[in-house]
């Protein structure tokens, strides 16, 4: 029951903020920023509210429902704390997006060029720290044909990927000290590189383990 309290409270808090300030918001609101913190996407305030709240609600429903239909659902018991922490970090991320959209709509000038790298970097560091504890399943983690086929490959991949995600998060945080026009060339490659290395490592470990088995 406790695992439901935190996400539900964040969803209710976000909904309350929208309801309280909705009439004071302009007709259009920013909904997307680039790596430099510049607005590059707008929506009507109704669309912004429904989209941002809808993401949180849909994510909550999926995160509760998907483990129940996972063929490896018994494994969730062995990483329930990590699963909760990953979920909580995602809810905090999307709650902050809701909050920033509302504050900007109210006229506050937020330093998005600093806030976005800070939030993204922090998210990747948290995900990386808990990723290595995730056990084989079909919905959370690095799910490739090679990790799902072999528990050793899953374990090796997630140990490696946890370090890669933390490193990517640190690089994103360090981009705060770089000129803002450099950040697209730092943040995007760091995040994309983390994804590519994680998937690539699963194939590498699979081939390595298979080669060892064949030699035996």
C-alpha positions in Angstrom: 0.0 0.0 0.0 2.8 2.4 0.8 4.2 2.2 -2.7 1.0 3.8 -3.9 1.0 6.8 -1.5 3.9 8.8 -3.0 2.9 8.7 -6.7 -0.7 9.3 -5.9 0.2 12.3 -3.7 2.3 13.7 -6.5 -0.5 13.3 -9.1 -3.0 14.9 -6.7 -0.5 17.8 -6.0 0.0 18.4 -9.7 -3.7 18.3 -10.3 -4.3 20.7 -7.5 -1.7 23.2 -8.9 -3.4 23.1 -12.3 -6.9 23.6 -10.8 -5.8 26.5 -8.5 -3.8 28.4 -11.2 -5.6 27.4 -14.4 -7.6 30.6 -14.7 -4.5 32.7 -14.3 -2.5 30.9 -17.0 -2.2 32.3 -20.6 -3.9 30.6 -23.5 -0.7 29.0 -24.6 2.0 27.3 -22.5 5.5 25.9 -23.2 5.6 22.1 -23.1 9.0 21.3 -24.4 12.6 22.6 -24.1 15.8 21.8 -25.9 19.1 20.9 -24.1 19.9 24.6 -23.8 16.7 25.3 -22.0 15.1 27.1 -24.9 11.4 26.6 -25.5 10.7 24.8 -28.7 7.2 23.6 -28.2 3.9 25.1 -27.1 0.3 23.9 -26.4 -3.0 25.3 -25.3 -3.2 25.4 -21.6 -5.9 22.8 -21.6 -3.7 20.6 -23.8 -0.7 21.2 -21.6 -2.7 20.3 -18.5 -4.2 17.1 -20.0 -0.9 16.0 -21.5 1.2 16.5 -18.4 -1.3 15.1 -15.9 -2.2 12.4 -18.4 1.4 11.2 -18.5 1.6 10.9 -14.8 -1.7 9.1 -14.5 -1.0 6.7 -17.4 2.5 6.0 -16.0 1.0 5.2 -12.6 -1.5 2.8 -14.1 1.0 1.1 -16.3 3.6 0.7 -13.5 0.9 -1.0 -11.4 -0.6 -3.1 -14.1 2.4 -4.3 -16.2 4.1 -6.4 -13.4 0.9 -8.4 -13.1 1.1 -9.6 -16.7 4.8 -10.1 -16.8 5.8 -13.7 -17.4 8.6 -13.1 -14.9 6.4 -11.4 -12.4 7.8 -13.4 -9.5 11.1 -11.6 -10.0 9.6 -8.3 -9.0 9.6 -9.4 -5.4 13.4 -9.6 -5.4 13.8 -6.0 -6.6 10.7 -4.3 -5.2 12.6 -1.5 -3.5 14.6 -0.7 -6.6 11.4 -0.8 -8.7 9.8 1.6 -6.3 12.7 4.0 -6.3 12.9 4.0 -10.1 9.2 4.7 -10.2 9.4 7.5 -7.6 12.2 9.2 -9.5 10.2 9.2 -12.7 7.2 10.6 -10.9 9.3 13.4 -9.4 10.7 14.2 -12.8 7.2 14.6 -14.4 5.9 16.4 -11.4 8.7 19.0 -11.8 7.8 19.3 -15.5 4.2 20.1 -14.4 5.4 22.6 -11.9 7.8 24.4 -14.3 5.1 24.7 -17.0 2.7 26.3 -14.5 5.4 28.6 -13.0 6.5 29.8 -16.5 2.8 30.3 -17.4 2.4 32.5 -14.3 5.3 34.7 -15.5 8.2 33.4 -13.5 11.5 33.4 -15.4 13.0 30.1 -14.5 16.6 29.3 -15.5 15.7 26.4 -17.7 19.1 26.3 -19.3 20.3 25.2 -15.8 17.3 23.4 -14.5 16.9 20.9 -17.4 20.5 19.5 -17.2 20.2 19.4 -13.5 16.9 17.4 -13.5 18.0 15.1 -16.4 21.4 14.5 -14.9 19.9 13.7 -11.5 17.4 11.3 -13.1 20.0 9.3 -14.9 22.2 9.1 -11.8 19.3 7.7 -9.8 18.3 5.3 -12.5 21.9 4.1 -12.9 22.2 3.5 -9.1 19.2 1.2 -9.0 19.4 -0.4 -12.4 22.0 -3.0 -11.4 19.5 -4.4 -8.8 16.7 -5.0 -11.4 16.1 -8.7 -12.0 15.0 -10.2 -15.3 11.6 -9.0 -16.5 9.9 -7.8 -19.6 9.2 -4.2 -18.7 12.0 -2.6 -16.7 15.6 -2.3 -17.6 17.7 -3.2 -20.7 15.3 -5.6 -22.4 17.0 -7.1 -25.4 16.8 -10.7 -26.9 20.2 -11.4 -25.3 19.4 -10.2 -21.7 16.0 -12.0 -21.7 17.6 -15.2 -23.0 20.3 -15.5 -20.3 20.2 -14.4 -16.6 24.0 -14.0 -16.6 23.8 -11.7 -19.6 21.1 -9.7 -17.8 23.2 -9.3 -14.7 26.4 -8.3 -16.5 24.5 -5.9 -18.8 22.8 -4.1 -15.9 26.0 -3.9 -13.9 27.7 -2.3 -16.8 24.7 -0.1 -17.8 24.3 1.2 -14.2 27.8 2.7 -14.5 27.1 4.0 -18.0 23.9 5.8 -16.8 25.6 7.3 -13.8 28.5 8.5 -16.0 26.0 10.0 -18.5 24.2 11.7 -15.6 27.4 13.2 -14.3 28.4 14.4 -17.8 24.9 16.1 -18.1 25.5 17.8 -14.8 28.9 18.9 -15.8 27.5 20.5 -18.9 26.2 23.2 -16.6 29.7 24.6 -16.6 29.9 24.6 -20.4 28.7 27.4 -22.6 25.0 27.0 -23.3 25.5 26.6 -27.1 27.6 23.6 -26.4 25.1 21.7 -24.4 23.3 20.1 -27.4 26.6 18.5 -28.3 27.2 17.3 -24.7 23.8 16.2 -23.3 22.3 14.5 -26.4 25.4 12.4 -27.2 25.7 11.5 -23.5 22.1 10.2 -23.2 22.1 8.6 -26.6 25.5 7.0 -25.9 24.3 5.5 -22.7 21.4 3.9 -24.5 23.6 2.6 -27.3 26.3 1.3 -25.0 23.7 -0.5 -22.8 22.1 -2.3 -25.7 25.4 -3.0 -27.3 26.8 -4.4 -24.1 24.0 -7.0 -23.9 25.0 -8.4 -27.3 28.7 -8.3 -26.3 28.1 -10.2 -23.0 25.8 -12.7 -24.8 28.5 -13.5 -27.4 31.2 -13.6 -24.7 29.2 -16.1 -22.6 28.2 -18.2 -25.7 31.8 -18.3 -26.9 32.9 -19.5 -23.5 30.2 -22.2 -23.4 31.1 -23.4 -26.8 34.7 -23.8 -25.9 33.8 -25.9 -22.9 
